Structures are given as structure tokens and as C-alpha cells.
Amino acid sequence: MIISVVNRSRTISDGELQRVIRAINRQITEDFEPYWSFGATLRLEGKVGRRPNKESLLGLRGDAILYLWDKPNVQDALGYHDTNARGIPYGFVFTELSKKLGESWSVTLSHEALELLADAQVNLLIQGPHPEKPTLEVFHWFEMCDAVQSQTYQVDGIEVSNFVLPLYFTKEEQEGGRNDFLGLLTRGKGLASFGVAPGGYIGFFNPRTRAHEQWAPPGDARASKRLAMKASVKYGRGYLRKHTQATASRDVTHQALLRRRNAKTITARATDERDPIKHVVVLMLENRSFDHMLGGMTKIDPTVEGIQPNHPAGNAAPNGTIVQQQPIADWVVQRDLNHELNGTLEQIGPSADPMSGFVTSYVERYQDASDAELNQVMAYFPFGDRPEEDSLPVLHGLARNFSVCDHWFASMPGPTWQNRFFAHSGTCLGHTEMPSKTNPLAMRLYYQETIFDRLSDSNIDWTIFHDGIPQSIVLTRLLTRYLTFRGYDGMDSFFDAAAGDAAEFPQYAFIEPHYFGSTENDQHPPADVRQGEKLIADVYNAIRQNKALWESTLLVVTYDEHGGFYDHVPPPKTVAPDDHTANWTFDRLGVRVPTILVTPWIKKGVIKTVFDHTSLLRYLCDKWDLEPLGQRMQAGAGDKQANTFADELTQLSAPRTDTPERLLAKAPPQARGMRAKEEPPLGHSQEALLMYVDQLPEPGPEISKRGQGLRSRRSKQRSKAPAVGTLSVATAEAKLERLRSKPKSGD
């Protein structure tokens, strides 16, 4: 790894900096690398431009960059900070701040270089004990020098920073082991694992409080002074970690600080000034493949990559019977098809016989499967000769009148949660399983940044509209917002907003369907497809009736994943979204899903470009000049990166006037075989969401009693699964109401 260093200081000469760089390079080679088995080389580069530009990093010649700068006046750039919009790590060393802290700038440069080297993406977490409460498990940031912040030594007469060793990140102390390079004794004993030396502090995510925290020993005046001084100068990495976890009042305070300091705030803007879209609405339904829902469109448009009725595709059952595609899809499929990672990979099949394992996968899950059930695995909903004859009048009506994306794939071959996480954040952090009563240990912490964090930091208005328990709260950052009434609202509010002033409608809206009960409308089997059709119609009609809103909105109707239903197009290769590839490679997209772009600013027809759910993020980030989420949006990914559909929205000079004024869904029948208030059996994804709510810690005595944060019911022995109580929608909704706390006046 080459770290470019650019001297922007008015007080330090290049010769002086070169001497320090040589000392730090020797420190890395002789002191750091023998313990950590990886290293880097710092290299002095020349200046380009009038001042540092953290967006373009013009001085970069290596893999990362550090600027030596005097005044701490670079917005959001205190110390080693982040990656820029192109995904390149960068940092700053402010000489004036080092002086105020009583620290040589060479120590700061050493500190920042070692931490940049160790964790270039600023996102590695290691599970370990809370430094003050050892029985509480927290997630420590992988930082080399903060715990020994005030300790230094000399290399060739240059003062450099002490750093921790691998044993520091272990839970058990080892006799004779050293936790930091200097091995300095603290009050008669060495630095403890996950501990802090005098003058130092550490950062971690606390699942009990659902917040990022910084900790220094109580009464450590030097550490407190350092933290306070950094916070008073700029917000820095510590604040940014807390920002999306902050209370409503903290958010207000932050904005007030920005205003007092005349800091530049970002407002929404379209990258292309011709772009007429001011509002983006995403409606994501569940578990249906492209062939299953829209493959029959070839009847009215042969350019669609769909079903060929005269040459239908087929899959062989284990007994040798060939099950072919037929236009006989049923409104209700009683048993949930396999759509876990392993099941989906089996369905995709080998390259020599692609998309050949759907029927076999179903039989392996249900050995008593009937011929009628196998037919439904391969079945599809047909288009009619006329619109009024379409089997799905709403979805097919949108397909007839707007742009169908016939190469939009799920982001990975696998389940509901993971693909929804990709749509919100560009990653699932490498976790491939959904939790269930038989696999409760699959419950994970999903702490990654989301598109909603990016939007909030850029003052772009957003709302997640939902009908019941939103699945997105599984993401830690969004759970905090939901519990404090920020960014979430019910579907009644969506329809009210759609009928109101278009200028007041959110710039980005994500709609979550109703996941439970006899009125479930997410289209996840066994839900009646007609319930989802009605939801699509209601959303479209609400936007369509407001002329100003309609002419400034893009509605994206899509599905999280294929749900085990057959599709004939093999998913293409892609790049992993991040380095979390221990469980699977993430180098292939999932099965194709139905997606339609709906707006009067788009032509009728078919878009052949390969998209996945990260394409939505790419569009939003490009549109509003946000930093990308995940490696699929990084420059250099070539033809494997997430494509954007932005160009499709700038082809017309005026909004179309030939779009349907209203769509009408087929009325679903009354729930059969159950009383009106009786809940139907829970499916896999429903069970997982209720389990998540069940494991959220209750406030007050329960937390202090259990002391286990998000996984409050987990045994101290990691091999044991958390206890799962009786799962009920009503119980979960009641618990969420108890956990939610409305902001006080003025927040």
C-alpha cells in the first residue's frame, strides 16, 4: 500500500516532512509490520491546485492520501476521516490542532498513517467487552492508536505514536502477552485487552443504546480535554458516527451549529439539469420473478426478454417429468418456495444447464409436492389481447404504458432481507441467512450506512411509508429513527401527502407493504396477488391525480427477489459490494425480478440495460451528488458496476399526456378458511421480522437485568441460541409502541 503525503503547511518544509516520513516508514517496517503482517509506505507528493480537494484528491499518486494542513477548517475532515466519492481513503493532519493538543505533528501523522493503513475503509468492527462494563458486549472500531493516544516514542530522533498489537483485540488476557508496542505499565499492570491507557479513548457501537459511543476512563482530564477540543473544532469521525444515531434534539443542535458557522449545506440538485424528476417513490413488493409476472408481455411486445409461448421453457422434476411454463399462475400459492441462497443457487444451476433447478428445488423442500404445485413453480400470469383481458390489470397496465426493465436482477441469489438491505444500503455485510425459529443465530447486527443517512446528511427530505411493522428497522441506523419518529410514517400519511402540495412531498419515498394478516399485500406467498395489485393501483392513482406531483415524480415498482418462481435468464456476474465475502463471494446477481419505471417523462417500451437494486442507489447518489454506497458503485468497476437509468428520464421535452388516469385492480375475495380477525400462519420472512422485534431490549429494569443489548436473550455461551417466545403480530406491534418515544417539544 502506498500512502501519498502532500505538504500543504505554511510552517513545515518538505525537507522536514521527508525526515518524518522516513522515520514513520521505518516504524511501519520494523515495529508495526512484524506484529500485524501487513504494512505500507508513505511517499511525499507534489501539490496540485490551490487547496486540498477531498472529492477529487488531485495529489493522490498511491492508494490513499494524507494532507498536512495548518488550520482545522476543512469541513468534515478532522484527522483520518473517510473515503471520498470515488471510494479512496484520505485524511488530514492539522498542525495547529496538534499544537493545541500538546502533541508533535509528527505523532499525529504517525497516528493517522497507522490507522489508515490498518482500516482504510473506516468500517471494521470487532466484538468485545464494554471497557467499563465487561459483561456487556459492544462492537469496537478497529483503531490502532486511540487507546494509547498520549504515548509516544522516537525513531531516528522523530517522535511517533504508540500503537496496539493483535492481542489487544482478544477477549482473554494471555500471560506474557503484550497489548501495545511500548508495553508501558499502567498503575502497575499492562494495557488490558479492549482497554484504555491514560490520555487515551476508544470508540464502539453499543447495541444496548443503539448508538456509537466514545469512552475514556472517568476522571481522565487529559482524555476529556482532547475529546472536547476536537469536538469544538469540527465534528470529525466520532460525531459523524453518532450523527445517524443521534436523538432528534441532537440533530437540531447539529444543524444550528452549521448555521452559526455559516457552513455550506448541500441541497438537492439533479446532476443533469434537464432532469425533471424532483421526487422518487419506490414501491418494493416481494418474491416474484420476471417471467412469472411480466414474461407474458411478449404477446404484445416481442422485444421483451420473456416467454415464448410456442417454445416454453421447462424444468425436469426428480422423476424425469418435464414441467413447462404455462399461463396458469394462481392468485394464491399456499406454500412458500425456496429462495434461500443455497436453494437459489440450485435453481440457477450449472453454466452448462442454466436455470434448470427450480422444480427440483421445490421437490427437495416439499417431498409431497403435487403436480399442480410444480406447475405453479413454472407458471406465469398472461397478458390479454386487450388491456381489459390482462390477468394482472395493474402491473400489466403499467407495463403497457411505461418502461419495463427486462434485465433488472435481485442484488444477490437469496432471501428477502438481504436483497432489501441492498436496496437500502448496497450491502448485507456478508450475511446470507435469515433467522428463523430453527436458525435463530442468523439474527445479526446490520450497522451499515444507508441511503437515508446519505440523504439526511445532505438535507434531502425522505420518508419510509409503511403499513404495520416495517422490515427496514432491522437496519440499526433506521431502527433508531423509527423509534424516535424520524423518517417513518403510515400509509394514510402517504395518501395525504400525495393529495397535498407537491412541493411538500418527500424528495425520496420508500413504500413498505403490509406483511401480515388477512390483508397482507406484499404478494409474498401465500398472500393473494390481487391484494398487492390493489396497493400498486392505490399508489399510482394517488400520484396520478395530483398533476404537479405526477409531472415531477418517478415511481419505481419493483420486487426484492424472485421468491423461487421460475425465470429463464441466467443472472450475470457482478462485483462484491464490500470485503464481507467469508460466507459467499457475492460475485453474481440474483434471479430477475419485475421492475417498471413509471413517470410521464419516460417512453413506453423496454429497457435492456442490466440493473440490480444497487442501480437504484446509483441513480439517487448521482442525482443528488451523494457519496456512493458499496463497491458496485465505485469508479473502475467497468461494465460490472451498477448501471443507472438516469438517461432514460431526459429523452422527452414535455411530460406525456397519454398515460392512464386511473388503474383498477381485480377485487380479492374475502379471506377463505379463517375468521375475519384470525391471523394466517406465519411464513419464513414474517417469522424473522417478529423474532427481530421479540429480541429488541425493553427499556428500564429489563435492560439492566439482562445486560445483553440487541441480543438480550442470548446465553453467555455463544453456542446457545437466544430463546424465542410465542410470536404474534399484535404482541410485536404493542412492543414497538412501548419502545417508541415521541420527541419532546422543541426537538
C-alpha positions in Angstrom: 0.0 0.0 0.0 1.3 3.4 -1.0 0.1 6.4 1.1 0.6 9.7 -0.7 1.5 12.6 1.6 1.0 16.2 0.4 2.5 19.1 2.3 0.0 22.0 2.5 1.5 23.5 5.6 2.9 27.0 5.6 5.2 26.3 8.5 6.8 22.9 7.7 9.3 22.5 4.9 9.3 19.5 2.6 12.8 18.6 3.9 11.4 18.5 7.5 8.4 16.4 6.3 10.7 14.0 4.4 12.7 13.3 7.6 9.4 12.5 9.4 8.2 10.3 6.6 11.4 8.3 6.6 11.0 7.7 10.4 7.4 6.6 10.0 8.3 4.3 7.2 10.9 2.7 9.4 8.4 2.5 12.2 5.9 0.7 9.9 8.6 -1.7 8.6 10.5 -2.5 11.8 7.9 -2.1 14.5 4.4 -2.4 13.1 4.6 -5.0 10.3 6.4 -7.8 12.4 3.3 -7.9 14.6 0.5 -7.2 12.1 2.0 -8.9 9.0 1.0 -6.0 6.7 2.5 -2.6 6.0 2.6 0.5 3.8 5.0 3.1 2.5 4.5 6.8 2.9 5.6 8.9 -0.1 5.8 12.7 -0.4 4.0 14.0 -3.5 3.7 17.5 -5.1 0.9 20.0 -4.7 -1.9 20.2 -7.2 -4.4 23.1 -7.1 -4.8 25.9 -4.6 -6.0 23.8 -1.6 -6.9 20.2 -0.8 -9.9 18.8 -2.6 -11.2 15.7 -0.8 -13.6 14.9 -3.6 -11.0 14.6 -6.4 -7.8 14.1 -4.4 -5.6 15.6 -7.1 -2.5 14.9 -5.1 -3.1 11.2 -5.0 -0.4 9.0 -6.6 -0.8 5.9 -4.5 -3.6 4.0 -2.8 -4.6 6.6 -0.2 -3.7 10.2 0.7 -2.8 12.3 3.8 -2.7 16.1 3.7 -0.5 18.1 6.1 -2.6 21.3 6.7 -2.4 24.0 9.3 -5.9 25.2 10.2 -8.6 22.7 11.1 -11.1 24.3 8.7 -11.8 21.6 6.1 -15.4 20.6 6.5 -15.9 17.1 8.0 -12.1 16.2 7.8 -10.7 16.1 11.3 -7.9 13.6 11.4 -8.1 10.4 9.3 -11.7 10.6 8.3 -13.3 8.7 5.5 -13.4 7.7 1.8 -14.3 10.2 -0.8 -16.9 9.9 -3.5 -14.6 7.6 -5.6 -14.0 5.3 -2.6 -10.4 6.5 -2.0 -9.3 6.7 1.7 -8.0 10.1 2.7 -7.1 12.0 5.9 -5.8 15.3 7.3 -3.2 16.3 9.9 -3.8 19.8 11.2 -0.7 21.3 12.6 -2.4 24.0 14.6 -4.7 21.4 16.3 -1.8 19.2 17.1 -0.1 22.2 18.8 -3.2 22.9 20.9 -3.4 19.3 21.9 0.2 19.5 23.1 1.3 16.9 20.5 4.0 17.0 17.8 2.5 17.0 14.3 4.9 14.0 13.6 3.0 12.0 16.2 -0.3 12.9 14.6 1.0 11.9 11.2 2.2 8.6 12.5 -1.1 8.0 14.3 -3.2 8.8 11.2 -0.9 6.8 8.9 -1.1 3.7 11.1 -4.9 3.9 11.4 -5.4 4.5 7.7 -3.1 1.5 7.0 -5.0 -0.8 9.4 -8.6 0.1 8.3 -8.7 2.0 5.1 -12.5 1.9 4.9 -13.2 3.0 8.5 -15.7 0.3 8.9 -14.2 -2.7 10.7 -15.8 -3.8 13.9 -14.7 -6.3 16.5 -16.9 -7.7 19.1 -15.6 -7.3 22.7 -16.5 -6.2 26.2 -17.5 -2.7 27.1 -14.4 -1.1 28.8 -16.4 -0.2 31.9 -19.0 -3.0 32.0 -17.2 -6.2 30.9 -20.4 -8.3 30.9 -21.8 -6.0 28.1 -20.8 -6.9 24.6 -20.1 -4.0 22.2 -18.5 -3.6 18.8 -15.2 -1.8 18.8 -13.8 0.1 15.9 -10.6 -1.4 14.6 -8.3 1.5 15.6 -4.6 1.3 16.2 -3.7 4.3 18.3 -6.7 5.9 20.1 -6.4 3.6 23.2 -2.8 4.7 23.7 -3.4 8.2 22.4 -0.8 10.0 24.6 2.0 7.5 24.4 4.9 8.2 22.0 8.5 7.1 21.3 11.3 8.1 19.0 12.6 6.7 15.7 15.7 8.4 14.4 15.0 11.3 16.7 11.5 11.8 15.4 8.6 11.4 17.8 6.0 8.8 16.6 2.8 7.3 18.0 2.5 4.1 20.1 0.0 1.5 18.7 -1.8 -1.6 19.9 -0.9 -5.2 19.0 -3.2 -8.1 17.8 -3.6 -9.4 21.4 -5.4 -6.2 22.3 -8.4 -7.3 20.3 -8.7 -10.7 22.1 -11.2 -11.3 24.9 -8.9 -13.3 27.1 -5.7 -11.9 28.6 -2.6 -14.0 27.9 0.2 -14.4 30.4 3.3 -12.8 29.0 1.4 -11.2 26.1 1.8 -7.6 25.1 -1.2 -5.5 24.0 0.7 -2.4 22.8 4.1 -1.9 21.2 5.7 0.1 24.0 4.3 -2.3 26.7 4.0 0.6 29.2 2.7 -0.2 32.6 -0.5 1.5 33.8 -0.9 1.7 37.5 1.2 -1.5 38.0 -0.4 -3.5 35.1 -0.1 -3.5 31.4 -2.8 -2.3 29.0 -5.8 -4.7 29.1 -7.5 -6.0 26.1 -10.0 -3.5 24.8 -8.7 -1.2 27.5 -7.5 2.4 27.5 -4.3 4.0 28.7 -4.3 7.4 30.5 -5.0 10.1 28.0 -6.5 7.7 25.5 -10.0 6.8 24.5 -11.8 4.3 22.3 -14.9 4.2 20.1 -17.5 1.4 19.7 -21.1 0.7 18.8 -23.2 -0.1 21.8 -26.2 -2.3 20.9 -27.9 -1.6 24.2 -28.2 2.1 23.5 -28.1 1.6 19.7 -25.6 4.4 19.5 -21.9 5.0 18.7 -20.0 6.0 21.8 -16.6 7.2 22.8 -15.2 6.2 26.2 -12.4 7.4 28.3 -11.7 6.5 32.0 -13.8 8.6 34.3 -11.7 11.4 35.7 -9.1 11.3 32.9 -8.8 15.0 32.4 -6.3 14.8 29.5 -8.5 12.4 27.5 -11.6 14.5 28.2 -9.7 17.7 27.1 -8.6 16.1 23.9 -12.2 14.9 23.1 -13.7 18.3 23.9 -11.1 20.2 21.9 -11.6 18.0 18.8 -15.4 18.3 19.1 -15.2 22.1 19.4 -13.1 22.5 16.3 -15.0 20.2 13.9 -17.4 17.3 14.0 -14.9 14.7 12.9 -15.3 10.9 12.6 -16.7 10.5 16.1 -19.5 12.9 15.5 -20.3 11.5 12.1 -20.6 8.0 13.6 -23.1 9.4 16.1 -24.9 11.6 13.6 -27.2 9.0 12.2 -27.7 7.5 15.7 -28.4 10.9 17.2 -31.6 11.9 19.0 -33.9 14.4 17.3 -32.6 17.2 19.6 -29.0 16.4 18.7 -29.9 16.6 15.0 -31.4 20.1 15.6 -28.3 21.2 17.6 -26.1 20.0 14.8 -28.0 22.0 12.2 -27.9 25.0 14.4 -24.1 24.7 14.7 -23.8 24.5 10.9 -25.9 27.7 10.6 -23.9 29.6 13.2 -20.6 28.8 11.4 -22.0 29.6 8.0 -21.1 26.1 6.9 -22.1 25.1 3.4 -25.1 22.7 3.4 -26.0 20.6 0.4 -29.4 20.9 -1.2 -30.9 18.5 -3.6 -30.0 19.0 -7.2 -30.2 16.9 -10.3 -26.9 16.0 -11.9 -28.4 16.6 -15.3 -30.2 20.0 -15.4 -32.6 18.5 -17.9 -33.8 16.0 -15.3 -37.5 16.9 -14.5 -37.7 14.4 -11.6 -38.0 16.1 -8.2 -39.5 13.2 -6.3 -38.6 9.5 -6.4 -41.0 6.9 -5.0 -40.0 3.2 -4.7 -42.6 0.6 -4.1 -40.9 -2.7 -3.4 -43.1 -5.8 -3.3 -42.0 -9.4 -2.5 -40.9 -12.7 -4.0 -41.9 -12.8 -7.7 -39.8 -13.4 -10.8 -39.9 -11.5 -14.1 -41.2 -14.5 -16.1 -43.8 -15.2 -13.5 -45.3 -11.7 -13.5 -44.2 -10.0 -16.8 -42.8 -12.7 -19.0 -46.1 -13.0 -20.9 -45.6 -9.4 -22.2 -44.0 -11.0 -25.3 -47.6 -11.4 -26.5 -47.9 -7.6 -27.0 -44.2 -6.7 -27.4 -41.8 -9.3 -28.9 -38.7 -7.3 -27.9 -39.3 -8.2 -24.3 -36.9 -10.9 -22.9 -39.9 -13.0 -21.9 -41.8 -16.2 -22.5 -42.1 -17.8 -26.0 -45.5 -19.5 -25.9 -44.7 -21.7 -28.8 -41.4 -22.8 -27.2 -42.0 -22.7 -23.5 -39.1 -23.4 -21.2 -39.2 -26.3 -18.9 -37.5 -27.9 -15.8 -37.1 -31.6 -15.1 -38.6 -33.0 -11.9 -36.5 -35.6 -10.0 -38.7 -38.3 -11.5 -37.9 -37.2 -15.0 -41.1 -35.4 -15.8 -40.7 -32.1 -17.7 -42.7 -29.2 -16.2 -43.2 -26.4 -18.7 -44.1 -22.8 -18.4 -47.9 -22.3 -18.7 -50.2 -19.2 -18.4 -51.9 -20.7 -15.3 -50.4 -18.8 -12.4 -52.8 -18.8 -9.4 -53.6 -15.8 -7.2 -52.7 -17.8 -4.1 -49.7 -20.2 -3.8 -50.1 -21.8 -0.5 -46.6 -23.0 0.3 -43.5 -20.7 0.2 -41.0 -21.6 -2.4 -37.3 -21.9 -1.6 -35.4 -18.7 -2.0 -32.5 -19.0 0.4 -29.0 -18.7 -1.0 -28.4 -22.4 -1.5 -31.8 -23.0 -2.9 -31.5 -20.1 -5.4 -28.0 -21.3 -6.5 -29.5 -24.8 -7.1 -32.3 -23.2 -9.1 -29.8 -21.2 -11.2 -28.0 -24.4 -11.9 -24.7 -25.0 -13.6 -23.5 -22.9 -16.6 -23.9 -25.9 -18.9 -27.6 -26.2 -17.9 -28.7 -22.8 -16.6 -32.0 -22.1 -14.8 -32.7 -25.8 -14.6 -33.2 -26.5 -10.8 -36.4 -24.7 -9.9 -38.7 -27.8 -9.9 -36.1 -29.9 -8.2 -35.6 -27.3 -5.5 -39.3 -27.3 -4.7 -39.5 -31.1 -4.5 -36.5 -31.1 -2.2 -38.3 -28.7 0.2 -41.7 -30.4 -0.2 -41.3 -34.1 -1.0 -45.1 -34.4 -1.1 -45.4 -31.8 -3.8 -48.3 -32.3 -6.2 -48.2 -31.8 -10.0 -50.4 -28.7 -9.5 -47.8 -27.2 -7.2 -44.9 -28.0 -9.6 -46.9 -26.3 -12.3 -47.2 -23.2 -10.2 -43.4 -23.0 -9.8 -43.1 -22.6 -13.6 -46.4 -20.8 -14.2 -46.9 -17.2 -15.3 -49.7 -14.5 -15.5 -50.7 -14.0 -19.1 -51.3 -10.7 -20.9 -54.6 -10.5 -22.8 -55.2 -9.4 -26.4 -56.6 -6.2 -24.9 -55.8 -4.4 -21.6 -59.1 -5.4 -20.1 -58.2 -9.1 -20.6 -54.9 -8.9 -18.7 -54.7 -11.2 -15.7 -52.8 -8.5 -13.7 -54.6 -5.4 -14.9 -52.5 -3.0 -12.7 -49.0 -4.4 -13.2 -49.7 -5.2 -16.8 -51.3 -1.8 -17.3 -48.1 -0.1 -16.1 -46.0 -2.4 -18.4 -48.2 -1.4 -21.4 -47.8 2.3 -20.7 -44.3 2.9 -19.3 -40.8 1.4 -19.4 -40.2 -2.2 -18.4 -36.7 -3.1 -17.2 -36.4 -6.7 -18.5 -32.8 -7.2 -17.1 -33.3 -6.0 -13.6 -32.0 -8.6 -11.2 -32.0 -9.1 -7.5 -28.7 -8.0 -5.9 -27.8 -11.5 -4.8 -29.2 -15.0 -5.2 -31.1 -15.2 -1.9 -33.6 -14.1 0.6 -35.9 -11.2 1.3 -33.9 -9.4 4.0 -30.6 -9.4 2.2 -32.0 -8.0 -1.1 -33.9 -5.3 0.8 -30.7 -4.4 2.5 -29.0 -4.0 -0.9 -31.8 -1.6 -1.9 -31.3 0.5 1.2 -27.5 0.3 1.7 -25.8 -1.5 -1.1 -24.7 -4.4 1.1 -25.9 -7.1 3.5 -22.5 -7.2 5.3 -21.8 -10.7 4.0 -24.7 -12.4 5.9 -26.6 -14.7 3.7 -29.2 -16.3 6.0 -32.4 -15.1 7.5 -33.2 -16.0 11.1 -36.0 -18.5 12.0 -37.0 -20.5 15.0 -34.8 -23.3 13.6 -31.9 -21.0 12.9 -32.1 -18.1 15.5 -28.4 -17.5 15.4 -28.8 -16.0 12.0 -30.0 -12.8 13.7 -27.3 -10.2 13.0 -26.5 -6.6 13.6 -26.8 -4.7 10.3 -25.0 -1.4 11.3 -24.0 -0.2 7.8 -24.7 3.3 6.4 -27.9 3.6 4.3 -29.1 5.8 1.5 -31.3 7.5 4.1 -28.2 8.5 6.1 -26.7 10.0 2.9 -29.9 11.9 2.2 -30.2 13.2 5.8 -26.6 14.4 5.7 -27.3 16.3 2.5 -30.6 17.9 3.8 -32.7 15.9 1.3 -36.2 15.1 2.6 -37.2 11.4 2.8 -39.8 9.2 4.3 -40.4 5.5 4.6 -44.1 4.9 4.4 -45.3 1.6 5.9 -48.4 -0.3 6.9 -47.7 -2.1 10.2 -44.2 -3.3 11.1 -41.6 -2.0 8.6 -38.9 -4.5 7.7 -36.3 -1.7 7.3 -36.0 -1.3 11.1 -33.7 -4.4 11.0 -31.1 -1.9 9.9 -29.7 -0.4 13.1 -29.5 3.1 11.9 -33.1 3.1 10.7 -34.4 1.4 13.9 -33.1 4.4 15.8 -35.0 6.8 13.5 -38.2 4.7 13.7 -38.2 4.6 17.5 -37.8 8.4 17.6 -40.4 9.2 15.0 -38.0 10.5 12.4 -38.4 9.5 8.7 -41.2 6.9 9.2 -44.9 7.4 8.6 -48.0 5.4 7.9 -49.7 4.8 4.5 -52.5 7.2 5.4 -49.9 9.9 5.6 -48.6 8.9 2.1 -52.0 9.4 0.6 -52.5 12.7 2.4 -49.1 13.9 1.2 -49.8 12.8 -2.4 -53.1 14.8 -2.3 -51.3 17.9 -1.0 -48.8 20.4 -2.2 -46.3 18.7 -4.4 -43.5 20.9 -3.0 -44.1 19.4 0.4 -44.0 15.8 -0.8 -40.7 13.9 0.2 -37.9 14.0 -2.3 -37.4 10.3 -1.7 -40.1 8.0 -0.5 -39.8 4.3 0.0 -43.1 2.3 0.5 -43.2 -0.9 2.5 -46.3 -3.1 2.0 -48.3 -4.8 4.8 -46.5 -8.0 5.6 -49.0 -9.7 7.9 -52.6 -11.0 8.3 -55.5 -11.5 6.0 -54.9 -8.1 4.4 -51.2 -8.8 3.6 -50.5 -7.0 0.3 -46.8 -7.7 -0.3 -47.5 -10.6 -2.7 -45.2 -12.9 -0.8 -46.7 -16.4 -1.0 -49.3 -17.3 0.3 -50.6 -13.7 0.1 -53.2 -13.1 -2.6 -51.6 -11.4 -5.6 -54.7 -9.2 -6.0 -54.1 -7.5 -2.7 -50.7 -6.3 -4.0 -52.3 -5.3 -7.3 -54.6 -3.0 -5.3 -51.7 -1.5 -3.4 -49.9 -0.7 -6.7 -53.1 0.8 -8.1 -53.7 2.9 -5.0 -50.1 4.3 -5.0 -50.2 5.0 -8.8 -53.7 6.6 -8.6 -52.7 8.8 -5.7 -49.7 10.3 -7.5 -51.5 10.4 -10.9 -54.4 12.5 -9.5 -52.1 15.3 -8.4 -50.9 16.9 -11.7 -48.0 18.8 -10.1 -46.8 15.8 -8.3 -47.3 13.4 -11.2 -45.3 15.6 -13.5 -42.3 15.7 -11.1 -42.2 12.1 -9.9 -40.6 8.9 -10.8 -42.4 5.8 -9.4 -40.3 2.6 -9.4 -42.3 -0.6 -8.9 -40.0 -3.5 -8.2 -39.7 -6.7 -6.2 -37.0 -7.7 -3.7 -36.3 -11.1 -5.1 -37.8 -13.9 -7.2 -39.3 -16.0 -4.4 -38.4 -19.3 -6.0 -40.6 -18.8 -9.1 -39.0 -19.7 -12.5 -37.2 -17.3 -14.7 -35.3 -18.3 -17.8 -32.5 -15.6 -17.9 -29.2 -16.6 -16.1 -28.1 -13.9 -13.7 -24.9 -12.1 -14.8 -21.6 -11.8 -12.9 -21.0 -8.7 -10.7 -18.6 -7.4 -8.1 -18.8 -7.9 -4.4 -20.3 -4.9 -2.6 -17.5 -4.9 0.1 -15.0 -7.2 1.7 -17.5 -9.2 3.6 -17.2 -12.3 1.5 -16.4 -15.1 4.0 -19.9 -16.7 3.7 -20.2 -16.2 0.0 -18.5 -14.5 -2.9 -21.3 -12.1 -3.9 -20.0 -12.1 -7.4 -23.2 -13.0 -9.1 -26.6 -11.2 -9.2 -29.8 -12.9 -8.1 -32.7 -14.0 -10.3 -34.5 -11.4 -12.5 -37.4 -9.5 -10.9 -40.2 -7.4 -12.4 -39.4 -3.7 -12.4 -41.2 -0.8 -14.2 -40.2 2.8 -14.3 -43.4 4.9 -14.1 -43.4 8.6 -15.0 -44.8 10.9 -17.7 -41.2 11.7 -18.6 -40.4 8.2 -19.9 -41.2 6.5 -23.2 -43.3 3.3 -23.5 -41.1 0.3 -24.1 -38.4 -1.9 -22.8 -35.0 -1.0 -21.3 -32.4 -3.7 -21.9 -29.7 -2.5 -19.6 -28.6 -4.8 -16.7 -29.7 -3.3 -13.4 -30.0 -4.6 -9.8 -31.1 -2.9 -6.6 -27.8 -1.0 -6.3 -28.7 0.7 -9.6 -31.4 2.5 -7.7 -28.8 3.7 -5.2 -26.5 4.7 -8.1 -29.3 6.8 -9.6 -30.1 8.5 -6.3 -26.4 9.2 -5.5 -25.7 10.5 -8.9 -28.8 12.6 -8.9 -28.2 14.3 -5.6 -24.4 14.3 -5.6 -24.1 11.8 -2.7 -21.1 9.6 -1.9 -21.6 6.1 -3.2 -22.7 3.1 -1.1 -20.6 0.0 -1.8 -18.1 -1.1 -4.4 -20.7 -1.8 -7.1 -20.9 2.0 -7.5 -17.2 2.7 -7.4 -15.3 4.1 -10.3 -13.2 1.4 -12.1 -15.8 -1.4 -11.8 -16.2 -1.1 -15.6 -19.1 -3.0 -17.1 -19.7 -4.7 -13.8 -20.7 -1.7 -11.9 -24.3 -0.8 -11.0 -25.8 1.0 -14.1 -28.1 4.0 -13.8 -31.3 4.6 -15.6 -30.9 8.4 -15.5 -30.6 8.9 -19.2 -34.0 7.3 -19.8 -35.6 10.2 -17.9 -34.2 13.0 -20.1 -35.4 11.9 -23.6 -38.7 13.8 -23.7 -39.1 17.6 -24.0 -42.5 17.5 -22.2 -44.5 15.2 -20.0 -46.7 12.7 -21.8 -50.4 13.2 -21.7 -51.4 9.7 -22.8 -50.9 7.9 -19.5 -53.8 6.1 -17.7 -55.6 8.4 -15.4 -56.6 5.5 -13.1 -55.8 1.8 -12.8 -58.3 -0.6 -11.3 -57.3 -3.9 -9.6 -59.4 -7.1 -9.5 -61.1 -7.3 -6.2 -59.6 -10.0 -4.0 -62.2 -12.3 -2.3 -62.8 -12.3 1.5 -60.2 -14.4 3.3 -61.1 -18.0 3.0 -61.0 -20.6 5.7 -60.4 -18.2 8.6 -62.3 -15.8 10.8 -62.0 -12.1 10.0 -59.6 -11.4 12.8 -57.7 -14.6 12.7 -54.1 -14.3 11.6 -52.9 -16.8 8.9 -49.9 -19.0 9.6 -46.5 -17.1 9.7 -44.2 -17.5 6.7 -40.4 -17.5 6.9 -39.9 -13.8 6.4 -42.8 -12.9 8.7 -41.4 -15.1 11.4 -37.9 -13.5 11.1 -39.3 -10.0 11.5 -41.3 -10.9 14.5 -38.3 -12.6 16.0 -36.3 -9.4 15.5 -38.9 -7.3 17.3 -39.1 -10.0 20.0 -35.4 -9.7 20.7 -35.3 -5.9 21.0 -34.4 -4.9 24.6 -37.2 -3.4 26.7 -36.4 -0.2 28.5 -35.8 0.1 32.2 -35.2 -2.8 34.6 -35.3 -5.4 31.8 -32.1 -4.0 30.2 -30.2 -3.7 33.5 -31.3 -7.2 34.4 -30.2 -8.8 31.1 -27.5 -6.5 30.0 -27.1 -8.1 26.6 -28.2 -5.3 24.2 -29.9 -6.2 21.0 -29.5 -9.9 21.7 -30.9 -9.6 25.1 -31.9 -13.2 25.4 -28.6 -14.8 24.2 -26.8 -17.0 26.6 -23.3 -16.2 27.7 -22.3 -19.3 25.8 -22.2 -18.3 22.1 -23.1 -21.8 21.0 -26.6 -21.5 22.6 -29.4 -19.8 20.6 -31.5 -17.0 22.0 -34.8 -18.0 23.4 -37.7 -17.3 21.1 -41.1 -16.7 22.6 -44.6 -17.1 21.1 -44.6 -14.9 18.0 -47.6 -12.7 17.4 -48.1 -9.6 15.2 -50.2 -7.9 17.9 -47.6 -8.6 20.5 -44.8 -7.2 18.3 -46.8 -4.1 17.4 -47.6 -3.5 21.1 -43.9 -3.8 22.0 -42.8 -1.4 19.3 -45.3 1.1 20.6 -43.8 0.8 24.1 -40.3 1.3 22.7 -41.2 4.3 20.6 -40.8 7.7 22.4 -42.3 10.8 20.8 -39.8 13.7 20.7 -40.4 16.4 23.2 -41.5 19.9 22.2 -38.6 21.7 20.5 -36.8 18.6 19.4 
